[in-house]
Amino acid sequence: MTCYESALKPVYSSLTHALAEALVDVLWFIEGSEDEQLDQDDAVKVLEGVAHLAGKLSSDQRSELTDLLGTMAEAEADPGRREFLEGFPEGFGLLDDAV
């Protein structure tokens, strides 16, 4: 998605939604980057850093973000990005250990 396409998106219902979209955009880019585009060691550090921070969210915050990611996945037209969104909660430590 280009910056121009992002500017055409409707206004988000909340700051949380806007920030979640931005986070997903960055992580989707990193996840799909080739070695020539981005140093893979740096990419892993970023992905692990996000997972670490996600693990520090309260249960309510994790639940809110997981629900939002589910809504985003339902609305996503790109199958690969939808799969990324669906796997995000588990991949980034948002699910409780008991789930």
Secondary structure by P-SEA (a helix, b strand, c coil): ccaaaaaaccccccaaaaaaaaaaaaaaaaaacccccccaaaaaaaaaaaaaaaaaccaaaaaaaaaaaaaaaaacccaaaaaaaaacccccccccccc
